[in-house]
Amino acid sequence: MEILQINKLSIGYGKGKRAKIVHEKLDAKMYAGELVCLLGENGTGKSTLIRTICGFQPALDGEASMLGKNLLQQSEKDLAKMAAVVLTDRVIVPNATVEELVGLGRSPYTGTFGILNDEDKQIVHTSIEKCGILHKKKERLANLSDGEKQKAFIAKALAQDTKIIILDEPTAFLDMPARVEIMQLLRQIASQSGKSVLMSTHDLDLALQMADKLWLLSAQKALLTGTPEDLLLKNEFQSIFQNRGIEFDNKTGLFRVGYDYNMEIPVKGHGFEYVLLRRAFARNGIKTIRKKDEDSQWLEVCRNGKLSFKYFQNGECIGQEESIEDVLALTLKL
């Protein structure tokens, strides 16, 4: 079932002739139960697109609709019943407990005084439990780690009970284990609850592994959408992310640093040891090339019970080291 659609959407700042257009005529769709990651370099308008969809800033043209209703024309209260939002610059009340924060997610449904009934309290409890922080229910936010705080805000979004959850950089400022946990949590929410999850992120490697769809935003192209695998097959990442001395390796789905080489050396070998050797050499301006039969001098990665790196000249071993550090030092002397 289609949940979110943006149609000919133009985003930016200002009005009329003074308007600054960041992007125009953007088109995309989201379906129930999908985790969609919005990717792009800094300054390409990811946060602007997120804030426009959420109604926090006006669109310059076009529309964003959910279940046939234009999100850009909804009241704040109606919008809060349609989309739950977690922004990077979230407001934290240090003295509030996790339970109190998550309880605020029920505010679109409570009365003027925000009093929770038994049903509201059960939803709050379940939301905290689903985010894996039930043991922190009575803990103050100030005492939580950054990862636990983010889980608390996701629980608040869950308690809001909307069809879609929208997050702006939810893994920013988190270490790798916490980033993986948050992505796994959002993946679980999308697949098990049927909610749609849209998040902007810089974690390309995690997005490639866990997102159902990707939205690629760049300064040069219109919004590109599709599964990670289809976008890889079309080489779309190379044109968007390849600049400033880095390149996207389409085969591995990882970034590679562009090095300046001042020498090259034939190497005979394979496997993990060879990969690590090649990386260490590249960092020091040495390009490794595969050994050819006609090469008279080469380096060989040997694994006969014990790892060693041997230098050969005219078929004879002229040097041997047992660590990459030592073989690198030897190579630089030659």
C-alpha positions in Angstrom: 0.0 0.0 0.0 1.3 3.4 -1.0 1.9 5.6 2.1 3.9 8.6 1.0 4.2 10.3 -2.4 6.1 13.5 -3.3 5.1 14.9 -6.7 6.9 17.7 -8.5 8.1 18.9 -5.1 10.4 22.0 -5.1 12.2 22.7 -1.9 14.2 25.7 -0.6 13.9 28.9 1.3 12.1 32.3 0.9 9.2 33.3 -1.2 8.5 34.7 -4.7 11.4 36.2 -6.6 13.7 36.0 -3.5 13.2 32.2 -3.1 16.3 30.1 -3.2 15.6 26.8 -4.8 17.6 23.9 -3.4 15.9 21.2 -5.6 12.9 21.2 -7.8 10.4 18.7 -9.3 11.3 15.9 -7.0 9.3 12.7 -7.3 9.3 9.6 -5.1 7.0 7.1 -3.4 7.0 5.0 -0.2 5.1 1.9 0.7 3.9 0.4 3.9 6.6 -1.6 5.8 9.5 0.0 3.9 12.7 1.3 5.4 13.9 4.1 3.1 17.2 5.8 3.5 17.8 9.3 2.0 21.5 9.7 1.0 23.6 12.5 -0.3 26.6 14.7 0.3 26.5 17.6 2.8 24.7 20.6 1.3 22.5 18.6 -1.1 19.3 19.3 0.7 18.6 16.2 2.7 17.5 18.0 5.8 15.6 20.6 3.8 13.6 17.8 2.1 12.9 16.1 5.4 11.7 19.3 7.0 9.5 20.2 4.0 7.8 16.8 4.0 7.2 17.2 7.8 5.6 20.6 7.3 8.3 22.4 9.3 9.0 24.7 6.3 6.9 25.5 3.3 7.4 23.9 -0.1 8.1 26.2 -3.0 6.0 24.1 -5.3 4.5 20.7 -5.7 3.1 18.5 -3.0 3.8 15.7 -0.5 0.8 13.5 0.3 0.1 10.7 2.6 -2.8 8.3 2.0 -4.2 10.9 -0.4 -4.0 13.8 2.0 -1.5 16.7 1.2 0.9 16.9 4.2 1.7 20.5 3.3 -1.9 21.6 4.0 -2.5 19.8 7.3 -2.8 21.4 10.8 -0.1 20.7 13.2 -2.3 18.4 15.3 -3.5 16.5 12.2 0.0 16.2 10.9 1.1 14.8 14.3 -1.4 12.0 13.8 0.0 11.2 10.3 3.8 11.4 10.7 6.1 11.1 13.7 9.3 13.0 13.4 12.7 12.7 15.1 15.1 15.5 14.2 18.8 15.8 14.7 18.4 19.0 16.7 15.9 17.5 19.1 14.9 19.2 22.3 16.0 17.2 25.4 14.4 17.8 28.8 17.2 16.5 31.1 15.0 16.0 34.2 12.4 14.0 32.3 12.4 10.2 32.5 12.2 7.9 29.5 8.6 7.1 30.4 7.7 10.8 30.6 9.4 11.6 27.2 7.7 8.7 25.5 4.4 9.7 27.0 4.7 13.0 25.1 4.2 10.9 21.9 0.6 10.5 23.0 -0.1 14.3 23.0 -2.0 14.3 19.7 -4.6 12.1 21.3 -4.8 13.4 24.9 -6.8 16.3 26.2 -5.7 19.8 27.1 -3.9 18.7 30.2 -2.1 15.7 28.5 -3.4 13.1 31.0 -2.7 9.6 29.9 -5.4 7.0 30.3 -4.7 3.3 30.7 -4.6 2.6 27.0 -2.1 5.5 26.5 0.1 4.1 29.3 0.1 0.6 27.7 1.1 2.1 24.4 4.0 3.9 26.1 5.1 0.8 27.9 5.0 -1.3 24.7 6.9 1.3 22.7 9.7 1.4 25.3 9.8 -2.3 25.3 10.0 -2.6 21.5 13.0 -0.2 21.6 14.9 -2.4 24.1 15.1 0.1 26.9 12.3 -1.1 29.3 15.0 -1.4 32.0 15.6 2.4 31.6 11.9 3.3 31.9 12.3 5.3 35.1 15.7 6.6 34.3 16.3 10.3 33.6 17.4 11.2 30.1 20.5 13.0 31.4 21.8 9.6 32.7 21.4 7.8 29.3 24.1 7.1 26.7 23.6 8.8 23.3 22.4 5.5 21.8 19.9 5.0 24.6 18.6 8.6 24.2 18.1 8.0 20.5 16.1 4.8 21.3 14.0 6.8 23.7 13.1 9.3 21.0 12.3 6.5 18.6 10.1 5.0 21.3 8.3 8.4 21.5 7.8 8.3 17.7 6.4 4.8 18.0 4.0 5.8 20.8 2.7 8.5 18.5 1.1 5.6 16.5 1.5 7.1 13.0 1.7 5.3 9.6 5.2 6.8 9.0 8.2 7.7 11.1 10.6 10.3 9.7 14.1 10.7 11.1 16.9 13.2 10.2 20.3 11.7 10.8 19.3 9.3 13.6 22.8 7.8 13.7 24.7 11.0 13.8 27.2 11.3 16.7 26.9 7.6 17.6 29.7 5.1 17.6 29.6 2.1 15.3 27.9 -0.4 17.6 25.2 2.1 18.5 24.7 3.0 14.8 24.2 -0.6 13.9 21.7 -1.0 16.8 19.6 2.0 15.7 19.5 0.8 12.1 18.5 -2.7 13.2 15.8 -1.3 15.4 14.4 0.8 12.6 14.6 -2.2 10.2 12.7 -4.2 12.8 10.0 -1.5 13.3 9.4 -1.3 9.5 9.3 -5.1 8.9 7.3 -6.1 12.0 4.9 -3.2 12.6 4.1 -2.3 8.9 5.1 1.3 9.5 7.1 3.2 6.9 10.4 4.6 8.0 12.1 7.4 6.1 15.5 8.5 7.4 18.3 10.6 6.1 21.8 9.3 6.9 25.5 9.4 5.9 25.9 5.7 6.8 26.0 4.4 3.2 27.4 1.0 4.2 24.6 0.3 6.6 22.0 1.8 4.3 23.2 -0.5 1.5 22.7 -3.6 3.7 19.5 -2.7 5.5 17.3 -0.3 3.5 14.5 -1.6 1.3 14.8 1.5 -0.9 17.3 4.4 -1.3 16.6 8.0 -2.3 19.8 9.5 -3.7 20.0 13.3 -3.7 22.7 15.2 -5.5 23.3 18.7 -6.8 23.6 17.4 -10.4 20.7 15.0 -10.8 17.1 14.6 -9.9 16.1 12.5 -7.0 17.1 8.9 -7.8 15.1 6.1 -6.1 15.3 2.3 -6.1 16.6 -0.7 -4.2 20.3 -0.6 -3.2 21.0 -3.5 -5.6 19.4 -1.8 -8.6 21.2 1.5 -8.0 24.5 -0.4 -7.7 23.8 -2.1 -11.0 23.2 1.3 -12.6 26.4 2.7 -11.2 24.5 5.6 -9.7 26.7 5.9 -6.6 29.9 6.5 -8.6 28.7 9.7 -10.1 27.2 11.1 -6.9 29.9 10.3 -4.4 33.1 10.2 -6.4 35.1 13.4 -5.9 37.7 15.1 -3.7 40.2 12.2 -3.8 37.7 9.4 -3.0 35.9 6.9 -5.2 33.0 4.5 -4.7 33.9 0.9 -5.4 30.8 -0.6 -7.0 31.9 -4.2 -6.5 32.3 -3.9 -2.7 29.9 -1.0 -2.0 32.6 0.8 -0.1 34.6 4.1 -0.5 38.2 4.0 -1.6 40.7 6.7 -1.0 42.4 8.0 -4.2 46.2 7.8 -3.6 49.1 9.5 -5.4 51.6 6.8 -6.4 55.3 7.4 -6.8 56.4 3.8 -7.4 55.0 0.4 -8.2 56.0 -3.2 -7.4 54.9 -6.6 -8.8 53.4 -8.8 -6.1 52.6 -12.5 -6.2 49.9 -13.6 -3.7 46.3 -13.7 -2.8 43.8 -13.7 0.1 43.5 -11.5 3.1 47.2 -10.9 3.6 47.5 -9.7 0.1 44.6 -7.2 0.5 46.2 -5.8 3.7 49.6 -5.5 2.1 48.2 -3.7 -0.9 46.3 -1.2 1.4 49.5 -0.5 3.5 51.5 0.0 0.3 48.9 2.3 -1.2 48.9 4.5 1.9 52.6 5.0 1.4 52.4 5.8 -2.4 53.4 2.3 -3.6 51.1 0.7 -6.2 50.9 -3.1 -6.2 50.5 -4.8 -9.6 50.1 -8.5 -10.3 53.3 -10.3 -11.0 53.9 -11.3 -14.7 56.1 -14.1 -15.9 58.6 -11.7 -17.4 59.1 -9.8 -14.1 62.6 -10.2 -12.8 62.0 -8.7 -9.4 58.9 -9.2 -7.3 57.4 -9.5 -3.8 55.7 -12.7 -2.8 53.2 -13.3 0.0 54.0 -16.8 1.4 51.8 -18.8 3.8 53.6 -22.1 4.4 52.6 -22.6 8.0 54.0 -19.2 8.9 53.3 -15.9 7.1 56.2 -14.2 5.4 56.9 -11.7 2.7 59.8 -12.6 0.4 61.6 -10.4 -2.2 62.8 -12.3 -5.3 65.3 -11.2 -7.9 66.0 -13.4 -11.0 64.3 -16.3 -9.2 66.3 -16.0 -6.0 65.1 -14.8 -2.6 67.0 -11.6 -1.6 65.1 -10.7 1.5 62.4 -11.8 3.8 60.2 -10.2 6.5 57.4 -11.5 8.7 55.3 -8.3 9.2 53.8 -5.8 6.9 55.5 -3.0 8.8 59.0 -4.5 8.2 58.4 -5.4 4.6 57.2 -1.8 4.0 60.3 -0.4 5.5 62.4 -2.7 3.4 60.6 -1.7 0.2 61.1 2.0 0.8 64.8 1.4 1.2 65.2 -0.5 -2.1 
